[in-house]
Amino acid sequence: MREIIKLTCVPCEIPGRSNYFQTKNKKTKTEKLLTKKYCKFCRKHTDHKESKV
């Protein structure tokens, strides 16, 4: 079963501000997702981690 997660910028980390939404299979991937994406607020590529929807 795939669930929607949101990705937030690690350096910014302002509550409520999310940059990306993605789906993830929570049965096979139990650890938190960490990817490198572009943050429009920092204006550079930074790490984005999974947070609550």
Backbone as JSON, one array per atom type, in Angstrom:
{
  "sequence": "MREIIKLTCVPCEIPGRSNYFQTKNKKTKTEKLLTKKYCKFCRKHTDHKESKV",
  "N": [[0.84, -1.18, 0.0], [0.67, 2.12, -0.95], [1.57, 5.25, 0.39], [1.11, 8.78, 0.83], [3.74, 11.03, 1.31], [5.46, 13.89, 2.67], [8.16, 16.01, 1.73], [10.61, 17.88, 3.36], [12.91, 20.61, 3.53], [16.09, 20.2, 4.96], [18.03, 22.18, 6.01], [16.37, 24.54, 6.09], [13.89, 23.85, 7.49], [11.39, 24.87, 8.54], [8.4, 24.75, 10.29], [5.49, 23.45, 8.74], [6.14, 24.26, 6.18], [6.52, 22.78, 3.17], [8.25, 21.29, 0.45], [8.07, 19.28, -1.5], [5.92, 16.55, -2.52], [5.47, 13.07, -2.3], [5.07, 9.56, -3.09], [5.21, 6.52, -1.18], [6.04, 3.15, -0.48], [5.15, 1.83, 2.4], [5.37, -0.67, 3.53], [7.57, -2.01, 2.48], [9.65, -0.14, 2.61], [10.7, 0.95, 5.44], [12.31, 2.78, 6.76], [13.07, 6.33, 7.11], [12.81, 8.53, 4.35], [15.42, 10.12, 2.56], [16.51, 12.48, 0.42], [18.25, 14.3, -2.17], [17.3, 17.39, -3.24], [16.1, 20.32, -5.05], [15.76, 23.34, -3.3], [13.53, 25.94, -3.23], [13.52, 28.04, -1.5], [16.03, 28.19, -0.22], [17.49, 28.34, -2.48], [19.23, 26.43, -3.63], [20.61, 23.1, -4.06], [19.7, 20.81, -1.64], [19.54, 18.52, 1.18], [16.56, 16.7, 1.6], [14.16, 15.6, 3.84], [11.84, 13.08, 4.95], [8.68, 13.93, 6.32], [5.84, 14.37, 8.55], [2.51, 14.23, 7.17]],
  "CA": [[0.0, 0.0, 0.0], [1.47, 3.34, -1.07], [1.05, 6.39, 1.13], [1.67, 10.06, 0.46], [4.62, 11.65, 2.3], [5.97, 15.18, 2.2], [9.59, 16.2, 1.92], [10.96, 19.22, 3.78], [14.33, 20.94, 3.45], [16.74, 20.03, 6.26], [18.52, 23.44, 6.56], [15.27, 25.48, 6.38], [13.14, 23.17, 8.54], [10.34, 25.7, 9.11], [7.19, 23.92, 10.37], [4.42, 23.77, 7.81], [6.64, 24.54, 4.83], [6.99, 21.58, 2.49], [8.63, 21.57, -0.92], [7.7, 18.2, -2.4], [5.1, 15.45, -2.06], [5.89, 11.85, -2.97], [4.46, 8.36, -2.54], [6.19, 5.55, -0.68], [5.48, 1.9, -0.01], [5.59, 1.76, 3.79], [5.62, -2.05, 3.95], [8.92, -2.41, 2.08], [10.6, 0.91, 3.01], [10.28, 1.39, 6.77], [13.12, 3.9, 7.22], [12.69, 7.63, 6.56], [13.4, 8.84, 3.06], [16.31, 11.27, 2.54], [16.96, 12.69, -0.95], [18.78, 15.62, -2.48], [16.43, 18.08, -4.18], [16.27, 21.77, -5.09], [14.91, 24.1, -2.39], [13.32, 27.26, -3.81], [13.73, 29.05, -0.47], [17.49, 28.31, -0.06], [17.99, 28.51, -3.84], [20.31, 25.49, -3.9], [20.28, 21.7, -3.83], [19.92, 20.43, -0.25], [18.9, 17.27, 1.59], [15.16, 16.78, 1.98], [13.79, 14.39, 4.58], [10.42, 12.78, 5.09], [8.03, 14.44, 7.52], [4.43, 14.0, 8.64], [1.6, 14.93, 6.25]],
  "C": [[0.89, 1.24, 0.0], [0.78, 4.48, -0.34], [1.77, 7.65, 0.71], [2.51, 10.58, 1.62], [5.0, 13.02, 1.78], [7.43, 15.32, 2.58], [9.85, 17.66, 2.29], [12.47, 19.39, 3.76], [14.94, 20.85, 4.85], [17.29, 21.36, 6.8], [17.41, 24.44, 6.91], [14.49, 25.02, 7.6], [12.16, 24.08, 9.29], [9.07, 24.86, 9.14], [6.1, 24.4, 9.41], [4.86, 24.05, 6.4], [7.17, 23.26, 4.22], [7.24, 21.92, 1.03], [8.09, 20.54, -1.9], [6.78, 17.21, -1.72], [5.46, 14.24, -2.91], [5.15, 10.68, -2.37], [5.54, 7.36, -2.16], [5.45, 4.31, -0.22], [6.01, 1.66, 1.41], [5.84, 0.33, 4.28], [7.05, -2.47, 3.6], [9.98, -1.41, 2.53], [10.16, 1.48, 4.36], [11.1, 2.58, 7.28], [12.67, 5.2, 6.55], [13.47, 7.91, 5.29], [14.24, 10.11, 3.16], [16.86, 11.39, 1.13], [17.51, 14.1, -1.1], [17.9, 16.24, -3.56], [16.68, 19.58, -4.1], [15.27, 22.43, -4.14], [14.76, 25.5, -2.96], [13.52, 28.38, -2.79], [15.23, 29.27, -0.22], [18.17, 28.65, -1.38], [19.24, 27.68, -4.12], [19.82, 24.07, -3.65], [20.67, 21.33, -2.4], [19.26, 19.09, 0.02], [17.47, 17.56, 2.01], [14.8, 15.48, 2.7], [12.27, 14.28, 4.7], [9.88, 13.36, 6.4], [6.55, 14.08, 7.48], [3.58, 14.83, 7.69], [0.6, 15.72, 7.02]]
}
